[in-house]
Amino acid sequence: MIGWKDIPPGMVILEPGSAMKIKTGSWRAAYRPKWIEENCIHCLLCWLYCPDNSVKVKDGKRGEFDYDYCKGCGICALECPGKKGNKAIVMEEEVK
């Protein structure tokens, strides 16, 4: 017979590193970021501020978004300085 001590606590991730297994991008409600590469200065502020680790970086350069984990919060677009006043990240309506 199972006792209360044998049942894992609810809403707790017990396995280390398992957050990468939970693809939170399906939580996006209406908008997702779009990267406009020609306006990007590769400052990596989008990567720094992204709470979901959705901005990919390779060799010190910004890469595409990983939409499997992006929740569409828009922080990356807000923080993006862009080039000559043109943002490199804009929020666009999600097409499903």
Number of C-alpha atoms within 10 A of each C-alpha: 3 6 6 7 7 8 8 10 10 7 6 7 11 10 7 7 8 9 12 12 8 10 14 15 17 13 12 16 12 14 16 23 22 16 20 14 15 11 17 19 16 19 14 20 17 24 22 12 15 19 15 19 15 21 23 15 14 8 6 10 12 20 17 14 18 14 18 16 22 23 22 24 18 18 17 26 22 15 17 24 20 19 13 8 9 14 20 22 24 17 18 13 12 12 7 4
